[in-house]
Amino acid sequence: MMKKTTRFSFFIICLVLAWHNFGNAQHFSVSSLQGIHPVNKEYFSFPLITDRTDAARRINTWLHGTILETLPGKFNRSPFERIWPRKGSPQGVTMLNYLVYANNTRYISMDIIGKYSGTSLSSFSIIQNFDAKSGQPINLEDLFTRKGLQELQQLVIKQRTDRIDRFLASLDTTNRVAAEQYTIYSDCLSSIKNDKLKYDELLLTNSSLKIIRRRCASHTGAAYDDPGDFENEFDLSRLKPFLNNYGQYLLTASSEYNTKKEEKNMHIGLYQGKIDEQHAIHLFVEKIYDDGLVRAFCFYDNPARKIDLQALKHQDGSYEFREMGKNHRTTAGIFRLKPVSSFHLKGKWSMPDSSATHMIDLH
């Protein structure tokens, strides 16, 4: 989770980033959706790209769907109404803002920061990086050759294990708090030694790539977590030997534009199209796990309600996505889709109790 930040220090950060970006040409025009929380009166601000390009529309749709749980422009009173706590419930987002770290002709990177109220109040940070031409999310594995990613992993692991070893050596375990810290970080050290960076966050600036692993302690144990998050930053020029063609273009501009992997696989990103060329659908693939399982959800244009999808991968490389009902016990519809090229899915949609099928084409 994000380290706690006072309003004043957040204001200073915004000024520093604004001054830093002032001297750099900004590729996208970024405006803000704004609002005031109806109960605690906290300020809400959210990025909205105003360019009228397909990439800008995709970025806005991804940000709205994954964070605001709606589609752009699809709200009654406020774009934040889906994530605010419901009446009579403390659970929900109570503050929201953002920072833009890079906005150039190759990529845009931003950090959505806020506070969430559940059993306790927690700060959060959601980092997003997008390809400026396609509008699709950028992930760490997209940028590197297989060998290059392995070498980067080893560099990161060494930096992190050295840091933990120094911290453990500094602790006086006769002290109760230090003893608790020793236990937390000894356990964490064993997992970091085998880390594949699968759950780390990627942050791209105009001159560096940062890999972030959240703190070892849980939210409840944060009082014992002096080291905090692990942030490993590399100059882009240093990474050049590790990059694939797409990474070379994106991070060093030394190669012509090259899309992500072209093999017929599912990729993390936004897929949009229509059922029978009539009913608009937006399918979000948020995570792809090593065993082939996929975390995904979708929206129809009308009504613009988030629908969780239960995914199953078949041996022929196709996927079955089942629309889950509100209680996750019923299925409203079934997508049967197969990747035909990078970010292109084709297949059929049907209702679970009907033999009729409908064509679907998503890009």
VOKOL-646078 format. One record per residue (C-alpha): x, y, z; residue in three letters. Coordinates in Angstrom, 3 decimals, padded with zeros to 6 digits, m for minus. Layout:
BEGIN
+----------+----------+----------+------+
!       xx !       yy !       zz ! rest !
+----------+----------+----------+------+
!        X !        Y !        Z !  ALA !
...
+----------+----------+----------+------+
REM end
This chain:
BEGIN
+----------+----------+----------+------+
!       xx !       yy !       zz ! rest !
+----------+----------+----------+------+
!  000.000 !  000.000 !  000.000 !  MET !
!  001.072 !  003.567 ! m000.515 !  MET !
!  002.994 !  005.316 !  002.231 !  LYS !
!  000.853 !  007.854 !  004.073 !  LYS !
!  001.182 !  011.372 !  002.714 !  THR !
! m000.004 !  014.605 !  004.312 !  THR !
! m001.980 !  017.087 !  002.245 !  ARG !
!  000.897 !  019.570 !  002.390 !  PHE !
!  003.531 !  017.054 !  001.247 !  SER !
!  001.182 !  015.863 ! m001.501 !  PHE !
!  000.838 !  019.481 ! m002.655 !  PHE !
!  004.640 !  019.830 ! m002.748 !  ILE !
!  004.949 !  016.614 ! m004.794 !  ILE !
!  002.406 !  017.937 ! m007.295 !  CYS !
!  004.345 !  021.219 ! m007.620 !  LEU !
!  007.638 !  019.384 ! m008.183 !  VAL !
!  006.124 !  017.123 ! m010.841 !  LEU !
!  004.373 !  020.055 ! m012.502 !  ALA !
!  007.658 !  021.984 ! m012.669 !  TRP !
!  009.502 !  018.891 ! m013.963 !  HIS !
!  006.910 !  018.313 ! m016.681 !  ASN !
!  006.770 !  021.980 ! m017.621 !  PHE !
!  010.010 !  021.660 ! m019.606 !  GLY !
!  008.913 !  018.451 ! m021.350 !  ASN !
!  006.442 !  018.408 ! m024.213 !  ALA !
!  003.264 !  016.627 ! m023.124 !  GLN !
!  001.860 !  014.194 ! m025.672 !  HIS !
! m001.658 !  013.809 ! m024.220 !  PHE !
! m003.832 !  016.623 ! m022.913 !  SER !
! m004.830 !  015.541 ! m019.397 !  VAL !
! m007.762 !  017.170 ! m017.614 !  SER !
! m009.328 !  016.218 ! m014.278 !  SER !
! m012.677 !  014.845 ! m013.236 !  LEU !
! m013.384 !  016.432 ! m009.867 !  GLN !
! m015.767 !  015.921 ! m006.987 !  GLY !
! m016.274 !  016.309 ! m003.247 !  ILE !
! m017.090 !  013.290 ! m001.102 !  HIS !
! m020.695 !  013.751 !  000.095 !  PRO !
! m019.934 !  012.790 !  003.722 !  VAL !
! m016.346 !  013.593 !  004.672 !  ASN !
! m016.002 !  016.412 !  002.085 !  LYS !
! m012.641 !  015.055 !  000.869 !  GLU !
! m011.463 !  016.203 ! m002.548 !  TYR !
! m011.613 !  013.737 ! m005.458 !  PHE !
! m009.644 !  014.204 ! m008.684 !  SER !
! m009.192 !  011.680 ! m011.491 !  PHE !
! m007.331 !  011.866 ! m014.834 !  PRO !
! m009.258 !  012.300 ! m018.062 !  LEU !
! m007.409 !  012.437 ! m021.389 !  ILE !
! m009.206 !  014.867 ! m023.673 !  THR !
! m007.536 !  013.910 ! m026.984 !  ASP !
! m009.951 !  012.473 ! m029.546 !  ARG !
! m007.861 !  009.460 ! m030.523 !  THR !
! m008.501 !  005.746 ! m030.189 !  ASP !
! m005.546 !  005.450 ! m027.777 !  ALA !
! m006.962 !  008.211 ! m025.535 !  ALA !
! m010.409 !  006.600 ! m025.505 !  ARG !
! m008.914 !  003.220 ! m024.576 !  ARG !
! m006.863 !  004.693 ! m021.742 !  ILE !
! m009.891 !  006.521 ! m020.339 !  ASN !
! m012.025 !  003.389 ! m020.606 !  THR !
! m009.390 !  001.257 ! m018.852 !  TRP !
! m008.939 !  003.756 ! m016.023 !  LEU !
! m012.690 !  004.185 ! m015.525 !  HIS !
! m013.414 !  000.470 ! m015.635 !  GLY !
! m010.601 ! m000.727 ! m013.372 !  THR !
! m010.770 !  002.067 ! m010.779 !  ILE !
! m014.116 !  003.906 ! m010.964 !  LEU !
! m016.062 !  000.713 ! m011.860 !  GLU !
! m017.953 !  002.401 ! m014.668 !  THR !
! m017.432 !  003.621 ! m018.251 !  LEU !
! m016.554 !  007.195 ! m019.250 !  PRO !
! m019.606 !  009.424 ! m019.008 !  GLY !
! m021.809 !  006.656 ! m017.582 !  LYS !
! m022.919 !  008.058 ! m014.225 !  PHE !
! m025.931 !  009.751 ! m012.647 !  ASN !
! m024.565 !  012.430 ! m010.336 !  ARG !
! m020.838 !  011.853 ! m010.060 !  SER !
! m018.190 !  009.721 ! m011.819 !  PRO !
! m017.145 !  008.563 ! m008.333 !  PHE !
! m020.564 !  007.302 ! m007.217 !  GLU !
! m019.712 !  003.614 ! m007.781 !  ARG !
! m016.702 !  003.664 ! m005.444 !  ILE !
! m017.985 !  005.955 ! m002.688 !  TRP !
! m019.253 !  004.129 !  000.432 !  PRO !
! m022.899 !  003.146 !  000.085 !  ARG !
! m025.429 !  004.631 !  002.467 !  LYS !
! m025.125 !  002.948 !  005.855 !  GLY !
! m021.791 !  001.281 !  004.983 !  SER !
! m018.261 !  002.488 !  005.843 !  PRO !
! m016.661 !  000.550 !  002.960 !  GLN !
! m015.460 !  002.518 ! m000.030 !  GLY !
! m012.989 !  005.056 ! m001.390 !  VAL !
! m012.924 !  008.250 !  000.686 !  THR !
! m010.180 !  010.229 ! m001.128 !  MET !
! m008.739 !  010.085 ! m004.658 !  LEU !
! m006.072 !  011.972 ! m006.567 !  ASN !
! m003.349 !  011.282 ! m009.142 !  TYR !
!  000.158 !  012.114 ! m010.320 !  LEU !
!  001.489 !  011.956 ! m013.898 !  VAL !
!  005.114 !  010.780 ! m014.080 !  TYR !
!  005.586 !  010.611 ! m017.861 !  ALA !
!  003.564 !  011.829 ! m020.829 !  ASN !
!  005.519 !  011.493 ! m024.058 !  ASN !
!  004.994 !  010.199 ! m027.592 !  THR !
!  005.743 !  006.607 ! m026.544 !  ARG !
!  004.033 !  006.149 ! m023.174 !  TYR !
!  002.089 !  007.815 ! m020.397 !  ILE !
!  002.506 !  006.786 ! m016.761 !  SER !
!  000.458 !  007.837 ! m013.772 !  MET !
! m000.196 !  006.921 ! m010.158 !  ASP !
! m003.757 !  006.920 ! m008.804 !  ILE !
! m003.559 !  007.487 ! m005.058 !  ILE !
! m006.243 !  007.563 ! m002.424 !  GLY !
! m007.730 !  006.251 !  000.787 !  LYS !
! m010.065 !  003.319 !  001.290 !  TYR !
! m012.277 !  002.796 !  004.319 !  SER !
! m012.981 ! m000.789 !  005.402 !  GLY !
! m012.341 ! m002.251 !  008.819 !  THR !
! m009.780 !  000.564 !  009.032 !  SER !
! m008.625 !  003.474 !  006.871 !  LEU !
! m005.903 !  002.502 !  004.374 !  SER !
! m003.919 !  004.445 !  001.790 !  SER !
! m003.500 !  002.926 ! m001.664 !  PHE !
! m001.552 !  003.508 ! m004.851 !  SER !
! m002.400 !  002.114 ! m008.305 !  ILE !
!  000.290 !  002.692 ! m010.930 !  ILE !
! m000.754 !  002.621 ! m014.594 !  GLN !
!  001.458 !  002.749 ! m017.703 !  ASN !
!  000.052 !  002.911 ! m021.248 !  PHE !
!  001.380 !  002.658 ! m024.795 !  ASP !
!  000.736 !  006.108 ! m026.320 !  ALA !
! m000.060 !  004.646 ! m029.763 !  LYS !
! m002.281 !  001.691 ! m028.875 !  SER !
! m003.647 !  002.853 ! m025.516 !  GLY !
! m003.015 ! m000.617 ! m024.074 !  GLN !
! m001.448 ! m001.191 ! m020.638 !  PRO !
!  002.299 ! m001.821 ! m020.461 !  ILE !
!  003.532 ! m004.684 ! m018.276 !  ASN !
!  007.071 ! m005.547 ! m017.221 !  LEU !
!  007.225 ! m008.791 ! m019.220 !  GLU !
!  006.201 ! m006.930 ! m022.390 !  ASP !
!  009.495 ! m005.032 ! m022.483 !  LEU !
!  012.240 ! m007.627 ! m022.057 !  PHE !
!  013.641 ! m010.691 ! m023.767 !  THR !
!  013.307 ! m013.848 ! m021.695 !  ARG !
!  017.013 ! m013.771 ! m020.837 !  LYS !
!  016.906 ! m010.023 ! m020.195 !  GLY !
!  014.012 ! m010.363 ! m017.751 !  LEU !
!  015.851 ! m013.107 ! m015.874 !  GLN !
!  018.945 ! m010.893 ! m015.564 !  GLU !
!  016.818 ! m007.975 ! m014.372 !  LEU !
!  015.167 ! m010.227 ! m011.796 !  GLN !
!  018.574 ! m011.207 ! m010.424 !  GLN !
!  019.651 ! m007.563 ! m010.160 !  LEU !
!  016.469 ! m006.665 ! m008.291 !  VAL !
!  016.671 ! m009.681 ! m005.984 !  ILE !
!  020.287 ! m008.885 ! m005.049 !  LYS !
!  019.457 ! m005.261 ! m004.248 !  GLN !
!  016.505 ! m006.285 ! m002.100 !  ARG !
!  018.193 ! m009.139 ! m000.246 !  THR !
!  021.221 ! m006.940 !  000.493 !  ASP !
!  018.876 ! m004.300 !  001.908 !  ARG !
!  017.055 ! m006.814 !  004.123 !  ILE !
!  020.329 ! m008.406 !  005.296 !  ASP !
!  021.598 ! m004.977 !  006.391 !  ARG !
!  018.309 ! m004.246 !  008.171 !  PHE !
!  018.285 ! m007.603 !  009.993 !  LEU !
!  021.890 ! m007.125 !  011.077 !  ALA !
!  020.983 ! m003.740 !  012.585 !  SER !
!  018.215 ! m005.105 !  014.850 !  LEU !
!  018.584 ! m005.703 !  018.574 !  ASP !
!  016.324 ! m008.737 !  018.960 !  THR !
!  016.221 ! m008.356 !  022.749 !  THR !
!  013.811 ! m005.513 !  022.026 !  ASN !
!  010.212 ! m006.698 !  021.478 !  ARG !
!  009.526 ! m004.494 !  018.446 !  VAL !
!  012.878 ! m005.360 !  016.863 !  ALA !
!  012.214 ! m009.060 !  017.444 !  ALA !
!  008.870 ! m008.741 !  015.661 !  GLU !
!  010.585 ! m006.955 !  012.788 !  GLN !
!  013.214 ! m009.695 !  012.625 !  TYR !
!  010.499 ! m012.341 !  012.232 !  THR !
!  008.635 ! m010.370 !  009.543 !  ILE !
!  011.726 ! m009.672 !  007.453 !  TYR !
!  013.269 ! m013.126 !  007.845 !  SER !
!  010.077 ! m014.610 !  006.387 !  ASP !
!  010.006 ! m011.944 !  003.685 !  CYS !
!  013.639 ! m012.612 !  002.740 !  LEU !
!  012.913 ! m016.215 !  001.774 !  SER !
!  010.107 ! m015.183 ! m000.583 !  SER !
!  012.157 ! m012.366 ! m002.150 !  ILE !
!  015.007 ! m014.759 ! m002.987 !  LYS !
!  012.629 ! m016.649 ! m005.313 !  ASN !
!  010.749 ! m013.601 ! m006.584 !  ASP !
!  009.751 ! m013.545 ! m010.279 !  LYS !
!  008.445 ! m009.943 ! m009.982 !  LEU !
!  005.003 ! m011.180 ! m011.074 !  LYS !
!  003.168 ! m009.064 ! m008.519 !  TYR !
!  005.453 ! m006.034 ! m008.560 !  ASP !
!  004.299 ! m002.714 ! m009.963 !  GLU !
!  005.997 ! m000.992 ! m012.887 !  LEU !
!  006.485 !  002.782 ! m013.015 !  LEU !
!  007.948 !  004.471 ! m016.100 !  LEU !
!  009.310 !  008.002 ! m015.924 !  THR !
!  010.890 !  009.903 ! m018.818 !  ASN !
!  014.342 !  008.671 ! m017.803 !  SER !
!  013.933 !  005.582 ! m015.625 !  SER !
!  012.086 !  002.350 ! m014.959 !  LEU !
!  011.083 !  001.611 ! m011.382 !  LYS !
!  009.970 ! m001.790 ! m010.039 !  ILE !
!  007.983 ! m001.613 ! m006.811 !  ILE !
!  007.186 ! m004.352 ! m004.330 !  ARG !
!  004.917 ! m003.346 ! m001.490 !  ARG !
!  006.067 ! m003.589 !  002.109 !  ARG !
!  006.695 ! m006.937 !  003.788 !  CYS !
!  004.340 ! m006.248 !  006.704 !  ALA !
!  000.584 ! m006.314 !  006.320 !  SER !
! m001.461 ! m003.163 !  006.907 !  HIS !
! m002.041 ! m004.192 !  010.522 !  THR !
!  001.693 ! m004.733 !  011.019 !  GLY !
!  002.773 ! m001.484 !  009.377 !  ALA !
!  003.933 ! m000.091 !  012.723 !  ALA !
!  006.750 ! m002.667 !  012.670 !  TYR !
!  007.715 ! m001.977 !  009.053 !  ASP !
!  010.458 !  000.667 !  009.049 !  ASP !
!  011.883 ! m000.215 !  005.588 !  PRO !
!  008.502 !  000.176 !  003.854 !  GLY !
!  008.150 ! m000.493 !  000.114 !  ASP !
!  010.946 ! m001.866 ! m002.071 !  PHE !
!  011.648 !  000.452 ! m004.999 !  GLU !
!  014.335 ! m000.506 ! m007.520 !  ASN !
!  015.042 !  002.177 ! m010.095 !  GLU !
!  017.110 !  001.791 ! m013.277 !  PHE !
!  018.188 !  004.366 ! m015.852 !  ASP !
!  016.635 !  003.467 ! m019.200 !  LEU !
!  020.061 !  003.464 ! m020.884 !  SER !
!  021.251 !  000.766 ! m018.481 !  ARG !
!  018.399 ! m001.547 ! m019.468 !  LEU !
!  019.047 ! m001.463 ! m023.223 !  LYS !
!  020.875 ! m004.863 ! m023.411 !  PRO !
!  017.890 ! m006.557 ! m021.720 !  PHE !
!  015.097 ! m005.147 ! m023.900 !  LEU !
!  013.171 ! m006.802 ! m026.728 !  ASN !
!  012.217 ! m004.859 ! m029.890 !  ASN !
!  009.093 ! m003.426 ! m028.297 !  TYR !
!  011.042 ! m002.388 ! m025.197 !  GLY !
!  013.782 ! m000.826 ! m027.347 !  GLN !
!  011.213 !  001.349 ! m029.083 !  TYR !
!  009.265 !  002.234 ! m025.963 !  LEU !
!  012.120 !  003.029 ! m023.585 !  LEU !
!  015.035 !  004.123 ! m025.780 !  THR !
!  013.380 !  005.242 ! m029.067 !  ALA !
!  016.164 !  003.354 ! m030.857 !  SER !
!  013.787 !  001.113 ! m032.785 !  SER !
!  010.739 !  001.666 ! m034.973 !  GLU !
!  007.318 !  001.102 ! m033.444 !  TYR !
!  006.808 ! m002.563 ! m032.759 !  ASN !
!  003.649 ! m003.903 ! m031.150 !  THR !
!  003.617 ! m006.350 ! m028.287 !  LYS !
!  004.105 ! m010.052 ! m028.858 !  LYS !
!  002.391 ! m011.125 ! m032.035 !  GLU !
!  001.813 ! m014.776 ! m031.160 !  GLU !
! m001.801 ! m015.826 ! m030.754 !  LYS !
! m001.997 ! m015.462 ! m026.989 !  ASN !
! m004.221 ! m013.565 ! m024.616 !  MET !
! m002.682 ! m010.293 ! m023.396 !  HIS !
! m003.506 ! m008.054 ! m020.461 !  ILE !
! m005.524 ! m005.160 ! m021.817 !  GLY !
! m008.826 ! m003.845 ! m023.142 !  LEU !
! m010.793 ! m005.634 ! m025.869 !  TYR !
! m013.739 ! m003.815 ! m027.449 !  GLN !
! m016.294 ! m004.706 ! m030.086 !  GLY !
! m019.891 ! m005.747 ! m030.628 !  LYS !
! m022.074 ! m008.816 ! m030.397 !  ILE !
! m023.698 ! m009.405 ! m033.789 !  ASP !
! m022.400 ! m005.912 ! m034.714 !  GLU !
! m025.103 ! m004.416 ! m032.464 !  GLN !
! m024.399 ! m004.663 ! m028.733 !  HIS !
! m021.194 ! m002.887 ! m027.634 !  ALA !
! m019.013 ! m004.808 ! m025.189 !  ILE !
! m015.833 ! m003.855 ! m023.307 !  HIS !
! m013.782 ! m006.796 ! m021.969 !  LEU !
! m010.991 ! m006.074 ! m019.475 !  PHE !
! m008.237 ! m008.666 ! m018.964 !  VAL !
! m006.532 ! m007.540 ! m015.745 !  GLU !
! m004.231 ! m010.447 ! m014.949 !  LYS !
! m002.956 ! m013.627 ! m016.617 !  ILE !
! m001.497 ! m016.225 ! m014.264 !  TYR !
!  001.197 ! m018.823 ! m014.982 !  ASP !
! m001.369 ! m021.641 ! m015.043 !  ASP !
! m003.360 ! m019.873 ! m017.786 !  GLY !
! m006.134 ! m018.615 ! m015.532 !  LEU !
! m007.338 ! m015.101 ! m016.257 !  VAL !
! m008.842 ! m012.373 ! m014.066 !  ARG !
! m011.324 ! m010.423 ! m016.168 !  ALA !
! m014.568 ! m008.479 ! m016.175 !  PHE !
! m016.720 ! m006.712 ! m018.753 !  CYS !
! m019.168 ! m003.873 ! m019.317 !  PHE !
! m021.975 ! m003.509 ! m021.794 !  TYR !
! m022.721 !  000.047 ! m022.893 !  ASP !
! m026.266 ! m000.218 ! m021.560 !  ASN !
! m026.447 ! m000.729 ! m018.683 !  PRO !
! m022.853 !  000.221 ! m017.825 !  ALA !
! m022.554 ! m002.229 ! m014.926 !  ARG !
! m019.385 ! m004.125 ! m014.086 !  LYS !
! m019.799 ! m007.876 ! m014.648 !  ILE !
! m017.201 ! m010.258 ! m013.225 !  ASP !
! m016.127 ! m013.041 ! m015.569 !  LEU !
! m015.174 ! m016.581 ! m014.628 !  GLN !
! m012.507 ! m017.679 ! m017.109 !  ALA !
! m011.481 ! m021.128 ! m018.317 !  LEU !
! m008.660 ! m021.814 ! m020.784 !  LYS !
! m009.014 ! m024.772 ! m023.145 !  HIS !
! m006.204 ! m026.885 ! m024.593 !  GLN !
! m006.674 ! m025.377 ! m028.064 !  ASP !
! m005.814 ! m021.920 ! m026.680 !  GLY !
! m009.401 ! m020.666 ! m026.630 !  SER !
! m011.094 ! m019.179 ! m023.571 !  TYR !
! m014.530 ! m019.452 ! m022.064 !  GLU !
! m015.726 ! m016.451 ! m020.054 !  PHE !
! m018.892 ! m016.813 ! m017.993 !  ARG !
! m020.771 ! m013.679 ! m016.927 !  GLU !
! m021.358 ! m014.012 ! m013.208 !  MET !
! m024.588 ! m012.830 ! m011.590 !  GLY !
! m024.566 ! m010.437 ! m008.642 !  LYS !
! m024.346 ! m013.302 ! m006.177 !  ASN !
! m021.763 ! m015.169 ! m008.323 !  HIS !
! m024.055 ! m018.220 ! m008.322 !  ARG !
! m025.694 ! m017.736 ! m011.697 !  THR !
! m024.417 ! m017.321 ! m015.250 !  THR !
! m026.050 ! m014.718 ! m017.499 !  ALA !
! m024.019 ! m015.293 ! m020.669 !  GLY !
! m021.019 ! m017.168 ! m022.044 !  ILE !
! m018.220 ! m015.866 ! m024.263 !  PHE !
! m016.216 ! m018.441 ! m026.211 !  ARG !
! m013.236 ! m016.573 ! m027.631 !  LEU !
! m009.934 ! m017.376 ! m029.310 !  LYS !
! m006.960 ! m015.049 ! m029.927 !  PRO !
! m006.382 ! m014.613 ! m033.671 !  VAL !
! m003.596 ! m012.007 ! m033.384 !  SER !
! m002.231 ! m009.509 ! m030.872 !  SER !
! m005.192 ! m007.907 ! m029.022 !  PHE !
! m007.745 ! m009.507 ! m031.334 !  HIS !
! m010.312 ! m012.047 ! m030.105 !  LEU !
! m013.042 ! m013.700 ! m032.147 !  LYS !
! m015.756 ! m016.129 ! m031.193 !  GLY !
! m019.343 ! m016.492 ! m030.086 !  LYS !
! m021.628 ! m015.418 ! m027.267 !  TRP !
! m024.590 ! m017.426 ! m026.012 !  SER !
! m026.990 ! m017.705 ! m023.112 !  MET !
! m026.432 ! m020.728 ! m020.869 !  PRO !
! m029.879 ! m022.225 ! m021.557 !  ASP !
! m029.982 ! m021.562 ! m025.300 !  SER !
! m028.416 ! m023.207 ! m028.360 !  SER !
! m028.481 ! m019.934 ! m030.302 !  ALA !
! m025.072 ! m018.273 ! m030.739 !  THR !
! m024.069 ! m014.735 ! m031.679 !  HIS !
! m020.837 ! m013.652 ! m033.380 !  MET !
! m018.412 ! m011.469 ! m031.490 !  ILE !
! m015.232 ! m009.703 ! m032.674 !  ASP !
! m013.095 ! m007.807 ! m030.164 !  LEU !
! m010.007 ! m005.625 ! m030.739 !  HIS !
+----------+----------+----------+------+
REM end
